[in-house]
Amino acid sequence: MKPASTTPNAERITRACQLIEQADTLPSLNELADAVGLSAFHFHRQFKAATGLTPKAYGAAHRARKLRTALTQGSSITEAFYDAGFNSNGRFYEAATGLLGMKPADFRGRGHNNRIRFAVGECSLGSILVAQSNRGICAILLGDDPDQLLQELQRQFANAEFIGGDGDFEQLVAQVVGFIEAPALGLDLPLDIRGTAFQERVWQALRTIPVGSTASYAQIAAQIGAPNAYRAVAQACGANTLAVAIPCHRVVRSDGGLSGYRWGVERKRQLLEGERPGASSGEPADG
């Protein structure tokens, strides 16, 4: 995977991201293009290629981050929607559920009234917990102790209502396990991705790394138009709670060496070995 250009085009995209983040309301496509000296057509295409998001989607992700931050820090719902750039209650409530994945009042309660189904299984990497909100898969956690995985899920969604998975949900878990054992099969499941605007840019870029390939933290930073942010890219990888679905295990050091992995470097090594060309597509990867 080749690094994205760090020429003036990358600098333009970085500038556009800053303009979106600093604006009280999202600038129009033409306004952003004019500000960075590109036509609207070329700007839109280059912005999406660099960040994995359209300018509008990037603005929505940034607004969602501001909204989450304000509500998490105890702001009232009214304060939060003004801080996030909404100009009227109607626009806020119309968009907030989509941005947060739940009603604003429920988010302030950190998952209160939000039902999350989950199940724990076993795979070649040890224990695995899969959880699903009403929007999609919201957590895929790996570890050695199923109880610790459940505790991690509960910390992530404090005050949510947790429901043990039924037979149908067990089939979904089996699908995730099957993807771990045979990554070439793909994982065609809706994901409930929750992160900051920057994290979501990184995670979108990770999902473009093909099975059997790797990219460095610096390459991902360049791809999203922030070539100096490789340490922040590493932090975004560490914040990923959707193991394998967002393949942070495919990100390595610039020299090709393996660095930290939320679920352990040995699991990272095992995942990469299982994705090597010629690896068996139907058997667990070798340890």
TALINKA-V166031 format. One record per residue. N is the residue number from 1. RES is the residue in one small letter. PSI is psi in degrees with one decimal (NA if undefined). OMEGA is omega as a letter, one per 30 degrees, with the letter a starting at -180 (none if undefined). D_CENTER is the distance of its C-alpha to the mean C-alpha in whole Angstrom. Layout:
n:N res:RES psi:PSI omega:OMEGA d_center:D_CENTER
n:N res:RES psi:PSI omega:OMEGA d_center:D_CENTER
//
This chain:
n:1 res:m psi:118.9 omega:a d_center:20
n:2 res:k psi:143.6 omega:l d_center:21
n:3 res:p psi:149.2 omega:l d_center:20
n:4 res:a psi:159.1 omega:a d_center:20
n:5 res:s psi:140.6 omega:l d_center:23
n:6 res:t psi:22.7 omega:l d_center:24
n:7 res:t psi:-174.1 omega:a d_center:27
n:8 res:p psi:-29.4 omega:l d_center:27
n:9 res:n psi:-42.8 omega:l d_center:25
n:10 res:a psi:-38.3 omega:l d_center:22
n:11 res:e psi:-36.3 omega:l d_center:24
n:12 res:r psi:-42.6 omega:a d_center:24
n:13 res:i psi:-40.4 omega:l d_center:20
n:14 res:t psi:-42.6 omega:l d_center:20
n:15 res:r psi:-41.7 omega:l d_center:22
n:16 res:a psi:-40.5 omega:l d_center:21
n:17 res:c psi:-41.1 omega:l d_center:18
n:18 res:q psi:-40.9 omega:l d_center:20
n:19 res:l psi:-42.0 omega:l d_center:22
n:20 res:i psi:-43.7 omega:a d_center:20
n:21 res:e psi:-29.1 omega:a d_center:18
n:22 res:q psi:-15.8 omega:a d_center:22
n:23 res:a psi:144.0 omega:l d_center:24
n:24 res:d psi:-37.0 omega:l d_center:25
n:25 res:t psi:150.5 omega:a d_center:24
n:26 res:l psi:122.8 omega:l d_center:22
n:27 res:p psi:153.4 omega:l d_center:24
n:28 res:s psi:163.9 omega:l d_center:25
n:29 res:l psi:-44.0 omega:a d_center:24
n:30 res:n psi:-38.1 omega:l d_center:28
n:31 res:e psi:-43.2 omega:l d_center:28
n:32 res:l psi:-44.3 omega:a d_center:25
n:33 res:a psi:-43.7 omega:l d_center:27
n:34 res:d psi:-39.4 omega:a d_center:30
n:35 res:a psi:-29.1 omega:a d_center:29
n:36 res:v psi:4.8 omega:l d_center:27
n:37 res:g psi:33.8 omega:l d_center:30
n:38 res:l psi:159.5 omega:l d_center:29
n:39 res:s psi:156.3 omega:a d_center:30
n:40 res:a psi:-40.3 omega:a d_center:27
n:41 res:f psi:-51.0 omega:a d_center:27
n:42 res:h psi:-36.2 omega:l d_center:26
n:43 res:f psi:-47.6 omega:a d_center:24
n:44 res:h psi:-44.7 omega:a d_center:22
n:45 res:r psi:-44.4 omega:a d_center:21
n:46 res:q psi:-34.6 omega:l d_center:21
n:47 res:f psi:-45.9 omega:a d_center:18
n:48 res:k psi:-37.7 omega:l d_center:16
n:49 res:a psi:-34.9 omega:a d_center:17
n:50 res:a psi:-39.0 omega:a d_center:16
n:51 res:t psi:-17.2 omega:a d_center:13
n:52 res:g psi:-0.2 omega:a d_center:11
n:53 res:l psi:153.0 omega:l d_center:12
n:54 res:t psi:161.6 omega:l d_center:16
n:55 res:p psi:-38.8 omega:l d_center:17
n:56 res:k psi:-43.8 omega:l d_center:17
n:57 res:a psi:-36.8 omega:l d_center:14
n:58 res:y psi:-42.7 omega:l d_center:13
n:59 res:g psi:-39.5 omega:l d_center:16
n:60 res:a psi:-40.2 omega:l d_center:14
n:61 res:a psi:-39.3 omega:l d_center:11
n:62 res:h psi:-41.0 omega:l d_center:13
n:63 res:r psi:-39.5 omega:l d_center:16
n:64 res:a psi:-40.0 omega:l d_center:13
n:65 res:r psi:-45.5 omega:l d_center:12
n:66 res:k psi:-38.2 omega:a d_center:16
n:67 res:l psi:-46.2 omega:l d_center:17
n:68 res:r psi:-44.0 omega:a d_center:15
n:69 res:t psi:-46.2 omega:a d_center:17
n:70 res:a psi:-44.3 omega:a d_center:20
n:71 res:l psi:-37.9 omega:l d_center:20
n:72 res:t psi:-33.2 omega:a d_center:19
n:73 res:q psi:4.4 omega:l d_center:22
n:74 res:g psi:6.1 omega:l d_center:24
n:75 res:s psi:150.6 omega:l d_center:25
n:76 res:s psi:162.4 omega:l d_center:27
n:77 res:i psi:-38.8 omega:l d_center:25
n:78 res:t psi:-46.1 omega:l d_center:27
n:79 res:e psi:-40.0 omega:a d_center:27
n:80 res:a psi:-41.4 omega:a d_center:23
n:81 res:f psi:-31.4 omega:l d_center:23
n:82 res:y psi:-40.0 omega:l d_center:25
n:83 res:d psi:-31.9 omega:a d_center:23
n:84 res:a psi:-1.2 omega:l d_center:20
n:85 res:g psi:12.3 omega:l d_center:23
n:86 res:f psi:141.2 omega:a d_center:24
n:87 res:n psi:-8.2 omega:l d_center:28
n:88 res:s psi:150.3 omega:l d_center:29
n:89 res:n psi:-39.1 omega:a d_center:28
n:90 res:g psi:-46.3 omega:l d_center:28
n:91 res:r psi:-37.4 omega:a d_center:25
n:92 res:f psi:-53.6 omega:a d_center:23
n:93 res:y psi:-25.9 omega:l d_center:24
n:94 res:e psi:-36.6 omega:a d_center:23
n:95 res:a psi:-23.1 omega:a d_center:20
n:96 res:a psi:-41.3 omega:a d_center:19
n:97 res:t psi:-40.4 omega:l d_center:18
n:98 res:g psi:-36.3 omega:a d_center:16
n:99 res:l psi:-38.8 omega:a d_center:14
n:100 res:l psi:-19.7 omega:a d_center:14
n:101 res:g psi:2.8 omega:l d_center:14
n:102 res:m psi:171.9 omega:l d_center:17
n:103 res:k psi:148.3 omega:a d_center:20
n:104 res:p psi:-40.9 omega:a d_center:21
n:105 res:a psi:-36.2 omega:l d_center:23
n:106 res:d psi:-38.4 omega:l d_center:21
n:107 res:f psi:-39.5 omega:l d_center:18
n:108 res:r psi:-30.1 omega:l d_center:21
n:109 res:g psi:9.8 omega:l d_center:22
n:110 res:r psi:55.8 omega:l d_center:19
n:111 res:g psi:-0.6 omega:l d_center:19
n:112 res:h psi:133.8 omega:a d_center:22
n:113 res:n psi:5.6 omega:l d_center:23
n:114 res:n psi:118.9 omega:a d_center:20
n:115 res:r psi:130.4 omega:l d_center:21
n:116 res:i psi:119.8 omega:l d_center:18
n:117 res:r psi:145.6 omega:a d_center:20
n:118 res:f psi:161.5 omega:l d_center:19
n:119 res:a psi:151.7 omega:l d_center:21
n:120 res:v psi:137.2 omega:l d_center:22
n:121 res:g psi:-170.1 omega:l d_center:23
n:122 res:e psi:146.4 omega:l d_center:24
n:123 res:c psi:-175.5 omega:a d_center:23
n:124 res:s psi:-14.7 omega:a d_center:24
n:125 res:l psi:0.0 omega:a d_center:21
n:126 res:g psi:-143.1 omega:l d_center:23
n:127 res:s psi:148.4 omega:l d_center:22
n:128 res:i psi:135.4 omega:l d_center:19
n:129 res:l psi:130.8 omega:l d_center:17
n:130 res:v psi:130.7 omega:a d_center:16
n:131 res:a psi:148.4 omega:a d_center:15
n:132 res:q psi:128.7 omega:l d_center:15
n:133 res:s psi:-172.6 omega:l d_center:15
n:134 res:n psi:-8.2 omega:a d_center:17
n:135 res:r psi:-20.4 omega:a d_center:14
n:136 res:g psi:-169.6 omega:l d_center:13
n:137 res:i psi:121.8 omega:a d_center:12
n:138 res:c psi:-10.8 omega:l d_center:10
n:139 res:a psi:135.4 omega:l d_center:11
n:140 res:i psi:108.2 omega:a d_center:12
n:141 res:l psi:141.1 omega:a d_center:14
n:142 res:l psi:149.0 omega:l d_center:17
n:143 res:g psi:-170.4 omega:a d_center:20
n:144 res:d psi:-23.9 omega:a d_center:23
n:145 res:d psi:112.0 omega:l d_center:24
n:146 res:p psi:-35.8 omega:a d_center:23
n:147 res:d psi:-39.4 omega:l d_center:24
n:148 res:q psi:-34.6 omega:l d_center:22
n:149 res:l psi:-41.0 omega:l d_center:19
n:150 res:l psi:-39.3 omega:l d_center:20
n:151 res:q psi:-38.4 omega:l d_center:21
n:152 res:e psi:-41.4 omega:l d_center:17
n:153 res:l psi:-42.5 omega:a d_center:16
n:154 res:q psi:-35.1 omega:l d_center:19
n:155 res:r psi:-37.7 omega:a d_center:18
n:156 res:q psi:-34.6 omega:a d_center:14
n:157 res:f psi:59.7 omega:l d_center:16
n:158 res:a psi:137.7 omega:l d_center:19
n:159 res:n psi:0.3 omega:l d_center:22
n:160 res:a psi:160.5 omega:l d_center:20
n:161 res:e psi:119.4 omega:a d_center:23
n:162 res:f psi:133.4 omega:a d_center:22
n:163 res:i psi:124.3 omega:l d_center:24
n:164 res:g psi:139.7 omega:a d_center:24
n:165 res:g psi:145.6 omega:l d_center:24
n:166 res:d psi:-167.0 omega:a d_center:27
n:167 res:g psi:-40.9 omega:l d_center:28
n:168 res:d psi:-39.6 omega:a d_center:25
n:169 res:f psi:-34.0 omega:l d_center:22
n:170 res:e psi:-33.8 omega:l d_center:24
n:171 res:q psi:-35.8 omega:l d_center:24
n:172 res:l psi:-42.6 omega:l d_center:20
n:173 res:v psi:-41.8 omega:l d_center:20
n:174 res:a psi:-34.2 omega:l d_center:22
n:175 res:q psi:-40.8 omega:l d_center:20
n:176 res:v psi:-44.1 omega:l d_center:17
n:177 res:v psi:-41.4 omega:l d_center:20
n:178 res:g psi:-35.8 omega:l d_center:21
n:179 res:f psi:-37.9 omega:l d_center:18
n:180 res:i psi:-43.0 omega:a d_center:18
n:181 res:e psi:-27.9 omega:a d_center:22
n:182 res:a psi:75.9 omega:a d_center:22
n:183 res:p psi:-24.4 omega:a d_center:19
n:184 res:a psi:-17.6 omega:l d_center:21
n:185 res:l psi:-22.9 omega:a d_center:21
n:186 res:g psi:166.6 omega:l d_center:17
n:187 res:l psi:96.9 omega:a d_center:15
n:188 res:d psi:72.2 omega:a d_center:16
n:189 res:l psi:143.9 omega:l d_center:14
n:190 res:p psi:138.3 omega:a d_center:12
n:191 res:l psi:141.1 omega:l d_center:9
n:192 res:d psi:91.9 omega:a d_center:9
n:193 res:i psi:123.5 omega:a d_center:5
n:194 res:r psi:112.0 omega:l d_center:6
n:195 res:g psi:179.4 omega:l d_center:6
n:196 res:t psi:168.8 omega:l d_center:9
n:197 res:a psi:-42.8 omega:a d_center:9
n:198 res:f psi:-45.3 omega:l d_center:9
n:199 res:q psi:-42.4 omega:a d_center:6
n:200 res:e psi:-33.6 omega:l d_center:5
n:201 res:r psi:-44.7 omega:l d_center:8
n:202 res:v psi:-46.9 omega:a d_center:7
n:203 res:w psi:-36.4 omega:l d_center:4
n:204 res:q psi:-42.6 omega:l d_center:7
n:205 res:a psi:-39.0 omega:l d_center:9
n:206 res:l psi:-35.0 omega:a d_center:9
n:207 res:r psi:-8.6 omega:l d_center:9
n:208 res:t psi:-7.7 omega:l d_center:12
n:209 res:i psi:119.5 omega:a d_center:14
n:210 res:p psi:155.8 omega:l d_center:17
n:211 res:v psi:133.5 omega:l d_center:18
n:212 res:g psi:-2.8 omega:l d_center:20
n:213 res:s psi:163.7 omega:l d_center:19
n:214 res:t psi:165.1 omega:l d_center:18
n:215 res:a psi:153.0 omega:l d_center:17
n:216 res:s psi:163.1 omega:l d_center:17
n:217 res:y psi:-38.4 omega:l d_center:15
n:218 res:a psi:-38.5 omega:l d_center:18
n:219 res:q psi:-41.2 omega:l d_center:17
n:220 res:i psi:-40.7 omega:l d_center:14
n:221 res:a psi:-43.3 omega:l d_center:15
n:222 res:a psi:-38.4 omega:a d_center:18
n:223 res:q psi:-34.7 omega:a d_center:16
n:224 res:i psi:8.9 omega:l d_center:14
n:225 res:g psi:19.9 omega:l d_center:17
n:226 res:a psi:68.1 omega:a d_center:17
n:227 res:p psi:-20.6 omega:a d_center:19
n:228 res:n psi:4.3 omega:a d_center:20
n:229 res:a psi:32.6 omega:a d_center:17
n:230 res:y psi:-29.6 omega:l d_center:16
n:231 res:r psi:-38.4 omega:l d_center:17
n:232 res:a psi:-33.2 omega:l d_center:14
n:233 res:v psi:-44.3 omega:l d_center:12
n:234 res:a psi:-40.0 omega:l d_center:13
n:235 res:q psi:-38.5 omega:l d_center:12
n:236 res:a psi:-38.2 omega:l d_center:8
n:237 res:c psi:-42.1 omega:a d_center:9
n:238 res:g psi:-23.0 omega:a d_center:11
n:239 res:a psi:-6.9 omega:a d_center:9
n:240 res:n psi:126.2 omega:l d_center:6
n:241 res:t psi:14.8 omega:l d_center:8
n:242 res:l psi:72.3 omega:a d_center:8
n:243 res:a psi:141.3 omega:l d_center:10
n:244 res:v psi:-38.7 omega:l d_center:11
n:245 res:a psi:-41.1 omega:l d_center:9
n:246 res:i psi:101.6 omega:a d_center:7
n:247 res:p psi:68.1 omega:l d_center:10
n:248 res:c psi:-14.2 omega:l d_center:10
n:249 res:h psi:-15.2 omega:a d_center:13
n:250 res:r psi:4.9 omega:l d_center:14
n:251 res:v psi:126.4 omega:a d_center:14
n:252 res:v psi:174.0 omega:l d_center:18
n:253 res:r psi:164.8 omega:a d_center:20
n:254 res:s psi:-27.0 omega:l d_center:22
n:255 res:d psi:6.0 omega:l d_center:25
n:256 res:g psi:-6.2 omega:a d_center:23
n:257 res:g psi:159.0 omega:l d_center:23
n:258 res:l psi:135.8 omega:l d_center:21
n:259 res:s psi:-164.4 omega:a d_center:19
n:260 res:g psi:152.0 omega:l d_center:18
n:261 res:y psi:134.2 omega:a d_center:15
n:262 res:r psi:-35.4 omega:a d_center:14
n:263 res:w psi:20.0 omega:l d_center:16
n:264 res:g psi:136.3 omega:a d_center:19
n:265 res:v psi:-34.1 omega:a d_center:20
n:266 res:e psi:-37.7 omega:l d_center:22
n:267 res:r psi:-37.3 omega:l d_center:20
n:268 res:k psi:-45.5 omega:l d_center:18
n:269 res:r psi:-43.2 omega:a d_center:21
n:270 res:q psi:-41.3 omega:l d_center:22
n:271 res:l psi:-45.6 omega:a d_center:19
n:272 res:l psi:-39.0 omega:l d_center:20
n:273 res:e psi:-37.2 omega:l d_center:23
n:274 res:g psi:-18.0 omega:a d_center:23
n:275 res:e psi:-2.2 omega:a d_center:21
n:276 res:r psi:146.0 omega:l d_center:24
n:277 res:p psi:131.4 omega:a d_center:26
n:278 res:g psi:-10.9 omega:l d_center:29
n:279 res:a psi:149.4 omega:a d_center:27
n:280 res:s psi:135.3 omega:a d_center:28
n:281 res:s psi:-2.1 omega:a d_center:26
n:282 res:g psi:5.2 omega:a d_center:27
n:283 res:e psi:155.1 omega:l d_center:28
n:284 res:p psi:148.6 omega:l d_center:26
n:285 res:a psi:150.4 omega:l d_center:25
n:286 res:d psi:147.6 omega:l d_center:28
n:287 res:g psi:NA omega:none d_center:27
//
